[in-house]
Amino acid sequence: MDEYLKRAEYMFERVFVPSWNEAAQTIEPLYNMAVGSNEVIVTVDLPYVNPEEVTLKVPADDTVEIYANTKRQITFADMGVRHRGGQFKGYHARINMPVPVLESGMTSKFKRGVLEIRLPRLL
């Protein structure tokens, strides 16, 4: 039975990557992706962030990485989560693209806590 539980725990950790990095005090933001014929549009929810504090990187043609520092340290209680303790001071996401994209034509805009990233597809 112990061997079965260890194997189940191992599989769970491989499938469910934690969205909160306690050491770096970052959390993965919610995002949505739309794939069009010419571009990929990614919208990212970044509440409590200044637009100047957002950094975008495309480390590979199929990955986008987002870093954003919050205006202040945020607790989970601030966001209505009562069953979990902890705090974070930034967002970090590494998003895998379903198709290859070009960093050179990337554009972004930030409005009311939502970041919109437009990436042209590599054709």
NUVO-453494 format. One record per residue: z, y, x of N, C-alpha, C in turn; chain; residue number from 1. Coordinates in Angstrom, 3 decimals. Atoms other than C-alpha are relative to their C-alpha. Layout:
BEGIN
n_pz = Z, n_py = Y, n_px = X, ca_pz = Z, ca_py = Y, ca_px = X, c_pz = Z, c_py = Y, c_px = X, mol = A, seq = NUM
...
***
This chain:
BEGIN
n_pz = 0.000, n_py = -1.187, n_px = 0.820, ca_pz = 0.000, ca_py = 0.000, ca_px = 0.000, c_pz = 0.000, c_py = 1.260, c_px = 0.870, mol = A, seq = 1
n_pz = -0.046, n_py = -1.163, n_px = -0.893, ca_pz = 0.831, ca_py = 2.401, ca_px = 2.862, c_pz = -1.366, c_py = 0.301, c_px = 0.598, mol = A, seq = 2
n_pz = 1.337, n_py = -0.179, n_px = -0.567, ca_pz = -2.584, ca_py = 1.826, ca_px = 4.396, c_pz = -0.940, c_py = 0.640, c_px = -1.027, mol = A, seq = 3
n_pz = 0.826, n_py = -0.557, n_px = 1.071, ca_pz = -4.254, ca_py = 2.607, ca_px = 1.059, c_pz = 0.310, c_py = 1.484, c_px = -0.193, mol = A, seq = 4
n_pz = -0.392, n_py = -1.400, n_px = 0.184, ca_pz = -2.268, ca_py = 5.873, ca_px = 0.675, c_pz = -0.450, c_py = 0.865, c_px = 1.178, mol = A, seq = 5
n_pz = 0.473, n_py = -0.745, n_px = -1.174, ca_pz = -3.085, ca_py = 6.950, ca_px = 4.249, c_pz = -1.500, c_py = 0.238, c_px = -0.077, mol = A, seq = 6
n_pz = 1.458, n_py = -0.132, n_px = 0.139, ca_pz = -6.780, ca_py = 6.309, ca_px = 3.619, c_pz = -0.348, c_py = 1.010, c_px = -1.086, mol = A, seq = 7
n_pz = 0.238, n_py = -0.947, n_px = 1.090, ca_pz = -6.659, ca_py = 8.250, ca_px = 0.316, c_pz = 0.302, c_py = 1.427, c_px = 0.449, mol = A, seq = 8
n_pz = -0.344, n_py = -1.330, n_px = -0.508, ca_pz = -4.930, ca_py = 11.191, ca_px = 2.027, c_pz = -1.066, c_py = 0.501, c_px = 0.971, mol = A, seq = 9
n_pz = 1.052, n_py = -0.359, n_px = -0.951, ca_pz = -7.531, ca_py = 11.184, ca_px = 4.806, c_pz = -1.263, c_py = 0.449, c_px = -0.742, mol = A, seq = 10
n_pz = 1.196, n_py = -0.344, n_px = 0.771, ca_pz = -10.393, ca_py = 11.230, ca_px = 2.270, c_pz = 0.193, c_py = 1.311, c_px = -0.747, mol = A, seq = 11
n_pz = -0.297, n_py = -1.242, n_px = 0.716, ca_pz = -8.727, ca_py = 13.999, ca_px = 0.262, c_pz = -0.133, c_py = 1.200, c_px = 0.929, mol = A, seq = 12
n_pz = 0.070, n_py = -1.095, n_px = -0.964, ca_pz = -8.385, ca_py = 16.200, ca_px = 3.369, c_pz = -1.432, c_py = 0.285, c_px = 0.437, mol = A, seq = 13
n_pz = 1.401, n_py = -0.203, n_px = -0.382, ca_pz = -12.074, ca_py = 15.680, ca_px = 4.241, c_pz = -0.791, c_py = 0.676, c_px = -1.099, mol = A, seq = 14
n_pz = 0.757, n_py = -0.535, n_px = 1.131, ca_pz = -13.315, ca_py = 16.576, ca_px = 0.751, c_pz = 0.497, c_py = 1.383, c_px = -0.395, mol = A, seq = 15
n_pz = -0.586, n_py = -1.251, n_px = 0.467, ca_pz = -10.938, ca_py = 19.386, ca_px = -0.183, c_pz = 0.507, c_py = 0.812, c_px = 1.177, mol = A, seq = 16
n_pz = -0.360, n_py = -0.876, n_px = -1.108, ca_pz = -10.929, ca_py = 21.927, ca_px = 2.621, c_pz = 0.857, c_py = 1.126, c_px = -0.565, mol = A, seq = 17
n_pz = -0.855, n_py = -1.047, n_px = 0.550, ca_pz = -8.069, ca_py = 24.391, ca_px = 2.110, c_pz = -0.681, c_py = 1.359, c_px = 0.044, mol = A, seq = 18
n_pz = 0.622, n_py = -1.319, n_px = 0.085, ca_pz = -9.145, ca_py = 27.867, ca_px = 1.031, c_pz = 0.917, c_py = 1.092, c_px = 0.528, mol = A, seq = 19
n_pz = -0.952, n_py = -0.967, n_px = -0.502, ca_pz = -6.084, ca_py = 29.553, ca_px = 2.516, c_pz = 0.374, c_py = -0.380, c_px = 1.417, mol = A, seq = 20
n_pz = -0.369, n_py = 0.226, n_px = -1.397, ca_pz = -5.562, ca_py = 29.858, ca_px = 6.275, c_pz = 1.308, c_py = 0.748, c_px = 0.243, mol = A, seq = 21
n_pz = -1.324, n_py = -0.611, n_px = -0.109, ca_pz = -1.841, ca_py = 30.494, ca_px = 6.610, c_pz = 0.199, c_py = 0.677, c_px = 1.355, mol = A, seq = 22
n_pz = -0.172, n_py = -0.554, n_px = -1.340, ca_pz = -1.963, ca_py = 31.129, ca_px = 10.382, c_pz = -0.727, c_py = 1.335, c_px = 0.150, mol = A, seq = 23
n_pz = 0.782, n_py = -1.237, n_px = -0.098, ca_pz = -4.697, ca_py = 33.787, ca_px = 10.129, c_pz = 0.273, c_py = 0.951, c_px = -1.160, mol = A, seq = 24
n_pz = -0.307, n_py = -0.758, n_px = 1.215, ca_pz = -3.355, ca_py = 35.049, ca_px = 6.774, c_pz = -1.270, c_py = 0.470, c_px = -0.705, mol = A, seq = 25
n_pz = 1.234, n_py = -0.288, n_px = 0.734, ca_pz = -6.800, ca_py = 34.859, ca_px = 5.167, c_pz = -0.162, c_py = -1.016, c_px = -1.124, mol = A, seq = 26
n_pz = 0.293, n_py = 0.859, n_px = 1.133, ca_pz = -8.025, ca_py = 33.391, ca_px = 1.925, c_pz = -1.504, c_py = 0.040, c_px = -0.241, mol = A, seq = 27
n_pz = 1.424, n_py = 0.041, n_px = 0.299, ca_pz = -11.506, ca_py = 32.306, ca_px = 0.873, c_pz = -0.243, c_py = 0.688, c_px = -1.347, mol = A, seq = 28
n_pz = 0.261, n_py = -0.698, n_px = 1.263, ca_pz = -12.898, ca_py = 34.682, ca_px = -1.778, c_pz = -0.904, c_py = -0.822, c_px = -0.923, mol = A, seq = 29
n_pz = 0.924, n_py = 0.604, n_px = 0.955, ca_pz = -14.701, ca_py = 33.614, ca_px = -4.917, c_pz = -1.390, c_py = 0.567, c_px = 0.255, mol = A, seq = 30
n_pz = 1.370, n_py = -0.486, n_px = -0.187, ca_pz = -18.480, ca_py = 33.841, ca_px = -4.611, c_pz = -0.946, c_py = -0.765, c_px = -0.914, mol = A, seq = 31
n_pz = 1.052, n_py = 0.600, n_px = 0.805, ca_pz = -21.655, ca_py = 33.077, ca_px = -6.526, c_pz = -1.309, c_py = 0.156, c_px = 0.764, mol = A, seq = 32
n_pz = 1.264, n_py = -0.027, n_px = -0.717, ca_pz = -25.126, ca_py = 32.304, ca_px = -5.213, c_pz = -1.156, c_py = -0.237, c_px = -0.959, mol = A, seq = 33
n_pz = 1.230, n_py = 0.177, n_px = 0.775, ca_pz = -28.559, ca_py = 32.682, ca_px = -6.785, c_pz = -1.150, c_py = -0.127, c_px = 0.987, mol = A, seq = 34
n_pz = 1.123, n_py = 0.243, n_px = -0.900, ca_pz = -31.613, ca_py = 31.251, ca_px = -5.037, c_pz = -1.285, c_py = 0.333, c_px = -0.739, mol = A, seq = 35
n_pz = 1.280, n_py = -0.376, n_px = 0.578, ca_pz = -34.905, ca_py = 32.940, ca_px = -5.826, c_pz = -1.145, c_py = -0.486, c_px = 0.867, mol = A, seq = 36
n_pz = 1.165, n_py = 0.459, n_px = -0.756, ca_pz = -38.421, ca_py = 32.324, ca_px = -4.615, c_pz = -0.136, c_py = 0.713, c_px = 1.340, mol = A, seq = 37
n_pz = 0.128, n_py = -0.774, n_px = -1.234, ca_pz = -38.187, ca_py = 35.067, ca_px = -1.939, c_pz = 1.317, c_py = 0.318, c_px = 0.688, mol = A, seq = 38
n_pz = -1.284, n_py = -0.393, n_px = -0.575, ca_pz = -34.469, ca_py = 35.643, ca_px = -1.405, c_pz = 1.154, c_py = -0.791, c_px = -0.606, mol = A, seq = 39
n_pz = -1.253, n_py = 0.572, n_px = 0.484, ca_pz = -30.936, ca_py = 34.348, ca_px = -1.786, c_pz = 0.952, c_py = 1.173, c_px = -0.202, mol = A, seq = 40
n_pz = -0.949, n_py = -1.065, n_px = 0.314, ca_pz = -28.414, ca_py = 36.640, ca_px = -3.475, c_pz = 1.387, c_py = -0.628, c_px = -0.115, mol = A, seq = 41
n_pz = -1.382, n_py = 0.471, n_px = 0.018, ca_pz = -24.723, ca_py = 36.056, ca_px = -2.818, c_pz = 0.877, c_py = 1.169, c_px = -0.441, mol = A, seq = 42
n_pz = -0.972, n_py = -1.003, n_px = 0.419, ca_pz = -22.063, ca_py = 38.019, ca_px = -4.717, c_pz = 1.387, c_py = -0.549, c_px = 0.307, mol = A, seq = 43
n_pz = -1.318, n_py = 0.413, n_px = -0.470, ca_pz = -18.522, ca_py = 37.912, ca_px = -3.355, c_pz = 1.050, c_py = 0.933, c_px = -0.586, mol = A, seq = 44
n_pz = -1.095, n_py = -0.764, n_px = 0.578, ca_pz = -15.332, ca_py = 39.039, ca_px = -5.088, c_pz = 0.993, c_py = 0.344, c_px = 1.102, mol = A, seq = 45
n_pz = -0.881, n_py = -0.454, n_px = -1.074, ca_pz = -13.332, ca_py = 41.129, ca_px = -2.582, c_pz = 0.918, c_py = 1.117, c_px = -0.502, mol = A, seq = 46
n_pz = -0.902, n_py = -1.057, n_px = 0.474, ca_pz = -10.541, ca_py = 42.980, ca_px = -4.418, c_pz = 0.901, c_py = 0.513, c_px = 1.121, mol = A, seq = 47
n_pz = -0.907, n_py = -0.660, n_px = -0.955, ca_pz = -8.339, ca_py = 45.425, ca_px = -2.451, c_pz = -0.600, c_py = 0.156, c_px = 1.390, mol = A, seq = 48
n_pz = 0.671, n_py = -0.121, n_px = -1.298, ca_pz = -10.937, ca_py = 45.828, ca_px = 0.330, c_pz = -0.745, c_py = 1.324, c_px = 0.073, mol = A, seq = 49
n_pz = 0.827, n_py = -1.163, n_px = -0.277, ca_pz = -12.436, ca_py = 48.976, ca_px = 1.845, c_pz = -1.369, c_py = -0.482, c_px = 0.463, mol = A, seq = 50
n_pz = 1.337, n_py = 0.420, n_px = -0.441, ca_pz = -16.225, ca_py = 48.717, ca_px = 2.319, c_pz = -0.160, c_py = 0.022, c_px = 1.526, mol = A, seq = 51
n_pz = 0.109, n_py = -0.090, n_px = -1.454, ca_pz = -15.783, ca_py = 49.727, ca_px = 5.985, c_pz = 0.647, c_py = -1.190, c_px = 0.704, mol = A, seq = 52
n_pz = -0.726, n_py = 1.123, n_px = -0.582, ca_pz = -13.597, ca_py = 46.662, ca_px = 6.569, c_pz = -0.715, c_py = -1.343, c_px = -0.191, mol = A, seq = 53
n_pz = 0.756, n_py = 1.235, n_px = 0.242, ca_pz = -16.338, ca_py = 44.111, ca_px = 5.729, c_pz = -0.946, c_py = -0.253, c_px = 1.170, mol = A, seq = 54
n_pz = 0.888, n_py = 0.407, n_px = -1.081, ca_pz = -18.143, ca_py = 42.227, ca_px = 8.507, c_pz = -0.801, c_py = -1.210, c_px = -0.461, mol = A, seq = 55
n_pz = 0.890, n_py = 1.108, n_px = 0.364, ca_pz = -21.149, ca_py = 39.977, ca_px = 7.863, c_pz = -0.666, c_py = -0.545, c_px = 1.251, mol = A, seq = 56
n_pz = 0.685, n_py = 0.661, n_px = -1.110, ca_pz = -22.597, ca_py = 37.449, ca_px = 10.286, c_pz = -0.852, c_py = -1.128, c_px = -0.555, mol = A, seq = 57
n_pz = 0.836, n_py = 1.155, n_px = 0.325, ca_pz = -25.393, ca_py = 34.899, ca_px = 10.090, c_pz = -0.093, c_py = -0.820, c_px = 1.285, mol = A, seq = 58
n_pz = -0.013, n_py = 0.763, n_px = -1.245, ca_pz = -24.477, ca_py = 32.417, ca_px = 12.850, c_pz = -1.118, c_py = -1.037, c_px = 0.109, mol = A, seq = 59
n_pz = 1.129, n_py = 0.937, n_px = 0.031, ca_pz = -27.281, ca_py = 30.041, ca_px = 11.800, c_pz = -0.865, c_py = 0.375, c_px = -1.192, mol = A, seq = 60
n_pz = 0.892, n_py = -0.393, n_px = 1.095, ca_pz = -30.271, ca_py = 30.295, ca_px = 9.465, c_pz = 0.392, c_py = -0.622, c_px = -1.340, mol = A, seq = 61
n_pz = -0.451, n_py = 0.581, n_px = 1.259, ca_pz = -28.353, ca_py = 28.298, ca_px = 6.845, c_pz = 1.469, c_py = 0.301, c_px = -0.298, mol = A, seq = 62
n_pz = -1.409, n_py = -0.328, n_px = 0.158, ca_pz = -24.921, ca_py = 29.957, ca_px = 7.068, c_pz = 0.214, c_py = 1.505, c_px = 0.015, mol = A, seq = 63
n_pz = -0.421, n_py = -1.400, n_px = 0.010, ca_pz = -23.404, ca_py = 33.338, ca_px = 6.194, c_pz = 1.520, c_py = 0.004, c_px = 0.125, mol = A, seq = 64
n_pz = -1.434, n_py = -0.094, n_px = -0.190, ca_pz = -19.942, ca_py = 34.306, ca_px = 7.377, c_pz = 0.460, c_py = 1.409, c_px = -0.368, mol = A, seq = 65
n_pz = -0.514, n_py = -1.269, n_px = 0.503, ca_pz = -17.878, ca_py = 37.053, ca_px = 5.742, c_pz = 1.451, c_py = 0.153, c_px = 0.430, mol = A, seq = 66
n_pz = -1.362, n_py = -0.379, n_px = -0.338, ca_pz = -14.747, ca_py = 38.742, ca_px = 7.093, c_pz = 0.283, c_py = 1.329, c_px = -0.682, mol = A, seq = 67
n_pz = -0.376, n_py = -1.272, n_px = 0.622, ca_pz = -12.908, ca_py = 41.480, ca_px = 5.198, c_pz = 1.514, c_py = 0.138, c_px = 0.035, mol = A, seq = 68
n_pz = -1.428, n_py = -0.283, n_px = -0.004, ca_pz = -9.494, ca_py = 43.044, ca_px = 5.728, c_pz = 0.373, c_py = 0.734, c_px = -1.275, mol = A, seq = 69
n_pz = -0.462, n_py = -0.665, n_px = 1.215, ca_pz = -7.499, ca_py = 44.116, ca_px = 2.692, c_pz = 0.693, c_py = 1.316, c_px = 0.360, mol = A, seq = 70
n_pz = -0.645, n_py = -1.290, n_px = -0.210, ca_pz = -6.015, ca_py = 47.591, ca_px = 2.264, c_pz = 1.482, c_py = -0.159, c_px = 0.318, mol = A, seq = 71
n_pz = -1.412, n_py = 0.286, n_px = -0.236, ca_pz = -2.531, ca_py = 46.079, ca_px = 2.291, c_pz = 0.201, c_py = -1.507, c_px = -0.057, mol = A, seq = 72
n_pz = -0.313, n_py = 1.422, n_px = 0.086, ca_pz = -0.851, ca_py = 42.702, ca_px = 2.548, c_pz = 0.216, c_py = -0.364, c_px = -1.468, mol = A, seq = 73
n_pz = -0.029, n_py = 0.403, n_px = 1.403, ca_pz = -1.198, ca_py = 40.820, ca_px = -0.752, c_pz = 0.746, c_py = -1.328, c_px = -0.119, mol = A, seq = 74
n_pz = -0.686, n_py = 1.260, n_px = 0.268, ca_pz = 1.102, ca_py = 38.151, ca_px = -2.130, c_pz = -0.711, c_py = -0.694, c_px = -1.159, mol = A, seq = 75
n_pz = 0.597, n_py = 0.724, n_px = 1.120, ca_pz = -0.004, ca_py = 35.439, ca_px = -4.511, c_pz = 0.592, c_py = 0.480, c_px = -1.321, mol = A, seq = 76
n_pz = -0.623, n_py = -0.545, n_px = 1.211, ca_pz = 2.459, ca_py = 36.915, ca_px = -7.031, c_pz = -0.739, c_py = 1.247, c_px = -0.482, mol = A, seq = 77
n_pz = 0.789, n_py = -1.182, n_px = 0.377, ca_pz = 0.397, ca_py = 40.156, ca_px = -6.957, c_pz = -1.226, c_py = -0.382, c_px = -0.816, mol = A, seq = 78
n_pz = 1.204, n_py = 0.458, n_px = 0.690, ca_pz = -2.531, ca_py = 38.114, ca_px = -8.242, c_pz = 0.325, c_py = -0.880, c_px = -1.205, mol = A, seq = 79
n_pz = -0.390, n_py = 0.751, n_px = 1.179, ca_pz = -0.526, ca_py = 36.429, ca_px = -11.002, c_pz = 0.307, c_py = -1.466, c_px = 0.250, mol = A, seq = 80
n_pz = -0.297, n_py = 1.396, n_px = -0.329, ca_pz = 0.115, ca_py = 33.150, ca_px = -9.159, c_pz = 1.508, c_py = -0.108, c_px = 0.227, mol = A, seq = 81
n_pz = -1.464, n_py = 0.107, n_px = -0.082, ca_pz = 3.755, ca_py = 32.213, ca_px = -9.704, c_pz = 0.463, c_py = -1.308, c_px = 0.637, mol = A, seq = 82
n_pz = -0.420, n_py = 1.304, n_px = -0.492, ca_pz = 3.792, ca_py = 28.589, ca_px = -8.535, c_pz = -0.165, c_py = -0.171, c_px = 1.507, mol = A, seq = 83
n_pz = 0.242, n_py = 0.121, n_px = -1.438, ca_pz = 2.856, ca_py = 29.310, ca_px = -4.912, c_pz = 0.466, c_py = 1.265, c_px = 0.705, mol = A, seq = 84
n_pz = -0.405, n_py = -1.145, n_px = -0.799, ca_pz = 4.402, ca_py = 31.535, ca_px = -2.301, c_pz = -1.007, c_py = 0.246, c_px = 1.106, mol = A, seq = 85
n_pz = 0.885, n_py = -0.300, n_px = -1.113, ca_pz = 2.624, ca_py = 33.219, ca_px = 0.563, c_pz = -0.633, c_py = 1.364, c_px = -0.138, mol = A, seq = 86
n_pz = 0.651, n_py = -1.301, n_px = -0.013, ca_pz = 0.663, ca_py = 36.277, ca_px = 1.486, c_pz = -1.231, c_py = -0.064, c_px = 0.900, mol = A, seq = 87
n_pz = 1.182, n_py = -0.070, n_px = -0.846, ca_pz = -2.646, ca_py = 37.229, ca_px = 3.022, c_pz = -0.393, c_py = 1.450, c_px = 0.198, mol = A, seq = 88
n_pz = 0.411, n_py = -1.364, n_px = -0.328, ca_pz = -4.199, ca_py = 40.290, ca_px = 4.624, c_pz = -1.505, c_py = 0.112, c_px = 0.205, mol = A, seq = 89
n_pz = 1.441, n_py = -0.058, n_px = -0.143, ca_pz = -7.868, ca_py = 39.419, ca_px = 4.591, c_pz = -0.690, c_py = -1.174, c_px = -0.668, mol = A, seq = 90
n_pz = 0.836, n_py = 1.052, n_px = 0.566, ca_pz = -10.711, ca_py = 37.287, ca_px = 3.312, c_pz = -0.904, c_py = -0.542, c_px = 1.099, mol = A, seq = 91
n_pz = 0.947, n_py = 0.609, n_px = -0.916, ca_pz = -12.852, ca_py = 34.848, ca_px = 5.257, c_pz = -0.727, c_py = -1.115, c_px = -0.742, mol = A, seq = 92
n_pz = 0.805, n_py = 1.049, n_px = 0.628, ca_pz = -15.700, ca_py = 32.705, ca_px = 3.974, c_pz = -1.151, c_py = -0.358, c_px = 0.921, mol = A, seq = 93
n_pz = 1.176, n_py = 0.515, n_px = -0.716, ca_pz = -18.291, ca_py = 30.558, ca_px = 5.690, c_pz = -0.802, c_py = -0.744, c_px = -1.054, mol = A, seq = 94
n_pz = 0.784, n_py = 0.500, n_px = 1.125, ca_pz = -20.989, ca_py = 29.922, ca_px = 3.098, c_pz = -1.274, c_py = -0.653, c_px = 0.511, mol = A, seq = 95
n_pz = 1.218, n_py = 0.724, n_px = -0.371, ca_pz = -23.669, ca_py = 27.293, ca_px = 3.616, c_pz = -1.099, c_py = 0.314, c_px = -1.014, mol = A, seq = 96
n_pz = 1.140, n_py = -0.328, n_px = 0.840, ca_pz = -27.055, ca_py = 28.326, ca_px = 2.263, c_pz = -0.784, c_py = -1.276, c_px = -0.324, mol = A, seq = 97
n_pz = 0.796, n_py = 1.182, n_px = 0.351, ca_pz = -29.166, ca_py = 25.768, ca_px = 0.374, c_pz = -1.394, c_py = 0.023, c_px = 0.625, mol = A, seq = 98
n_pz = 1.303, n_py = -0.154, n_px = -0.647, ca_pz = -32.300, ca_py = 27.128, ca_px = 2.106, c_pz = 0.184, c_py = 0.873, c_px = 1.237, mol = A, seq = 99
n_pz = -0.108, n_py = -0.875, n_px = -1.169, ca_pz = -32.888, ca_py = 28.784, ca_px = 5.508, c_pz = -0.258, c_py = 1.460, c_px = -0.381, mol = A, seq = 100
n_pz = 0.129, n_py = -1.436, n_px = 0.277, ca_pz = -32.517, ca_py = 32.598, ca_px = 5.476, c_pz = -0.174, c_py = 0.764, c_px = 1.305, mol = A, seq = 101
n_pz = 0.217, n_py = -0.876, n_px = -1.149, ca_pz = -33.373, ca_py = 35.500, ca_px = 7.801, c_pz = 1.088, c_py = 1.064, c_px = 0.058, mol = A, seq = 102
n_pz = -1.015, n_py = -1.041, n_px = -0.159, ca_pz = -30.619, ca_py = 37.742, ca_px = 9.154, c_pz = -0.638, c_py = 1.383, c_px = 0.093, mol = A, seq = 103
n_pz = 0.628, n_py = -1.295, n_px = -0.260, ca_pz = -33.073, ca_py = 40.499, ca_px = 10.079, c_pz = -0.253, c_py = 0.821, c_px = -1.263, mol = A, seq = 104
n_pz = 0.266, n_py = -0.740, n_px = 1.230, ca_pz = -33.842, ca_py = 41.426, ca_px = 6.465, c_pz = 1.185, c_py = 0.081, c_px = -0.938, mol = A, seq = 105
n_pz = -1.187, n_py = 0.027, n_px = 0.843, ca_pz = -30.282, ca_py = 41.121, ca_px = 5.181, c_pz = 0.413, c_py = 1.418, c_px = -0.420, mol = A, seq = 106
n_pz = -0.553, n_py = -1.253, n_px = 0.507, ca_pz = -29.018, ca_py = 43.953, ca_px = 2.969, c_pz = 1.265, c_py = -0.320, c_px = -0.784, mol = A, seq = 107
n_pz = -1.221, n_py = 0.205, n_px = 0.767, ca_pz = -25.653, ca_py = 44.421, ca_px = 1.330, c_pz = 0.433, c_py = 1.319, c_px = -0.620, mol = A, seq = 108
n_pz = -0.623, n_py = -1.176, n_px = 0.606, ca_pz = -23.882, ca_py = 46.787, ca_px = -1.018, c_pz = 1.329, c_py = -0.427, c_px = -0.597, mol = A, seq = 109
n_pz = -1.359, n_py = 0.272, n_px = 0.446, ca_pz = -20.258, ca_py = 47.019, ca_px = -2.067, c_pz = 0.341, c_py = 0.996, c_px = -1.099, mol = A, seq = 110
n_pz = -0.325, n_py = -0.875, n_px = 1.124, ca_pz = -19.216, ca_py = 48.369, ca_px = -5.446, c_pz = 1.108, c_py = -0.636, c_px = -0.832, mol = A, seq = 111
n_pz = -1.128, n_py = 0.421, n_px = 0.842, ca_pz = -15.910, ca_py = 48.050, ca_px = -7.329, c_pz = 0.553, c_py = -1.370, c_px = 0.374, mol = A, seq = 112
n_pz = -0.600, n_py = 1.243, n_px = -0.462, ca_pz = -14.618, ca_py = 45.189, ca_px = -5.219, c_pz = -0.936, c_py = -1.203, c_px = 0.039, mol = A, seq = 113
n_pz = 0.973, n_py = 1.102, n_px = -0.033, ca_pz = -17.819, ca_py = 43.116, ca_px = -5.392, c_pz = -1.052, c_py = 0.308, c_px = 1.061, mol = A, seq = 114
n_pz = 1.008, n_py = -0.127, n_px = -1.049, ca_pz = -20.054, ca_py = 42.610, ca_px = -2.369, c_pz = -1.229, c_py = -0.794, c_px = -0.417, mol = A, seq = 115
n_pz = 1.260, n_py = 0.688, n_px = 0.281, ca_pz = -23.706, ca_py = 41.778, ca_px = -3.003, c_pz = -0.799, c_py = -0.063, c_px = 1.294, mol = A, seq = 116
n_pz = 0.773, n_py = 0.219, n_px = -1.232, ca_pz = -25.653, ca_py = 40.275, ca_px = -0.085, c_pz = -1.348, c_py = -0.568, c_px = -0.409, mol = A, seq = 117
n_pz = 1.357, n_py = 0.485, n_px = 0.243, ca_pz = -29.434, ca_py = 39.820, ca_px = -0.242, c_pz = -0.592, c_py = -0.448, c_px = 1.325, mol = A, seq = 118
n_pz = 0.566, n_py = 0.581, n_px = -1.213, ca_pz = -31.006, ca_py = 37.528, ca_px = 2.331, c_pz = -1.394, c_py = -0.536, c_px = -0.299, mol = A, seq = 119
n_pz = 1.341, n_py = 0.561, n_px = 0.225, ca_pz = -34.762, ca_py = 36.908, ca_px = 2.539, c_pz = -0.065, c_py = -1.452, c_px = 0.463, mol = A, seq = 120
n_pz = 0.172, n_py = 1.407, n_px = -0.369, ca_pz = -35.731, ca_py = 33.256, ca_px = 2.622, c_pz = -0.943, c_py = -0.132, c_px = 1.177, mol = A, seq = 121
n_pz = 0.880, n_py = 0.328, n_px = -1.109, ca_pz = -37.307, ca_py = 31.824, ca_px = 5.734, c_pz = -1.119, c_py = -0.880, c_px = -0.589, mol = A, seq = 122
n_pz = 1.113, n_py = 0.742, n_px = 0.619, ca_pz = -40.741, ca_py = 30.744, ca_px = 4.493, c_pz = -0.861, c_py = -0.680, c_px = 1.021, mol = A, seq = 123
***
